[in-house]
């Protein structure tokens, strides 16, 4: 096994996170916005994992499993919402739902 | 027995509670029974207690009964404590006994009224409050009763509340007496600051030790107490509410505005006599107030057309006599006149009420006329009471009480011939207007004919009161005739005796003959002008000078107009200036600021999800940057 330097993995996580964030901000399609959120979650999970291996502690990996199961639940709810969203507005454009304007 | 004087207060209070809570569901007979039973038993109890005390042959009897501790804070301890002495005994006798008779009368008088239970509930509450007032051991408890009777007076003047003018009269009475009450409560504060207690007995014993005669604080305290008394007793300058208070039912006028409540001021001054004796100037003001009030009210009574308004002005005038007596130090004479006045004035009001009831609620005397054959019981009792009011010599109680006052005013070292002359002129006017009232109502041209003769519940109280108005005077006869002093001997332990100046030996008899003749002459004069020669009155009225006075007196010397112009209107216009209260701008400003902030922050809520995300990201970047920089 090649020993990956921790900093590389952190940089990878940052890149993934920023990609996700930009996707979230730039995309108008609500389905892609959900996917971007998933990428950001995984970036955070990656940092937990690398931390766990660096200090040889199980906590980080435990946290990653927690994030994974939470993400699964979130996707389930999110996809259901997107389905309803599509039924109501007949589009996936997030800007279409601005009824809560003050 | 002696320890349980609280029962006298508790009985009418229980009647009130029963009537107030379940009165609506009771039949008229039950209501009448409950209403009269409480005060009736209290009257019996008072008679028994009074008999025991008087037959115990103690010169100075007192009963104190401490019920419970009412207020206890640092420096101020008020007990719910009662105190019965000779002065209070006279008052509770009048309140329970006359009150009972008036309640019996009301059972028939109010029979047609829909507010039967409400009426008796108020009356019983009034009797309980009045008993608290006179039996109070300390000034705060007295003040509780004082306000209680004021409240009941307000409720009962406005008893027929559907008519707005009755409500107006009730509010006027409440506000005018309230001015006096404010003076009284400030007086109580002053006394508390000075003596550290509100117990009446302690204050009265401590006052002469603390103050020398003429002390400024004593004057101020006496003056504030006088303010309270003047308001409650309808004396100058707070007298204008009493004639309007006649808007209430006649038994209310008889009980509250003739026999008991309006004499609370007399009671207060007599009760705190030690303070007034230390402030001779204020005591002299009491006499002046009484003398002026008795005159101006007498003149006003002379020209009224409404029979109840005649009696209202007459009440003011007679209380003026009591104030005059108090002012010259004739304490027991004032209390004696209070008792006799309670008998005959209650009788006059009850008689007038009965007449008004059987004449389709007609108040105008000049529309009555010729009633003496149709209503014999009312006529004879009314005649006896009027004779007592007019102080016809030798046979009426009013003569003995008023004559006692006039003589003592003359003989007192404070009074003198000036005050005596005013009281004497007042006696002449009193005889004149009371004869006018009787002559116009019962004689002359026949007016409206009565619907029916009143039943026993109305006539029995009239007969009992007529007996008392006639015979009540014989317990106190002057030196010159009989020399009986049962009444002043009873009060001797509580109230100091009159200090007399040097006078010629036969002066008293001379004055008695003069006053006696005067009232006979006045009655004769009234007979002449109202029965034989009505043209004299008409000529007098139609002359421009006479017309002016008649109008002035009819409106009670224009005090209402003056108070309207001097106080009410300026006050209303000042309050109109600041109709939109300047200080409101503070709270309005706060709400405006909130609304402005809301309109600005609402712009940030675009409802666009990506916009929110952008803000969150910017916020996160800002926070991170800051955490790195700092």
Boltz contact constraints between the chains, C-beta under 6 A:
constraints:
  - contact:
      token1: [A, 24]
      token2: [B, 613]
      max_distance: 6.0
  - contact:
      token1: [A, 25]
      token2: [B, 613]
      max_distance: 6.0
  - contact:
      token1: [A, 25]
      token2: [B, 614]
      max_distance: 6.0
  - contact:
      token1: [A, 94]
      token2: [B, 609]
      max_distance: 6.0
  - contact:
      token1: [A, 95]
      token2: [B, 608]
      max_distance: 6.0
  - contact:
      token1: [A, 98]
      token2: [B, 607]
      max_distance: 6.0
  - contact:
      token1: [A, 98]
      token2: [B, 608]
      max_distance: 6.0
  - contact:
      token1: [A, 100]
      token2: [B, 607]
      max_distance: 6.0
  - contact:
      token1: [A, 101]
      token2: [B, 606]
      max_distance: 6.0
  - contact:
      token1: [A, 101]
      token2: [B, 607]
      max_distance: 6.0
  - contact:
      token1: [A, 102]
      token2: [B, 602]
      max_distance: 6.0
  - contact:
      token1: [A, 102]
      token2: [B, 605]
      max_distance: 6.0
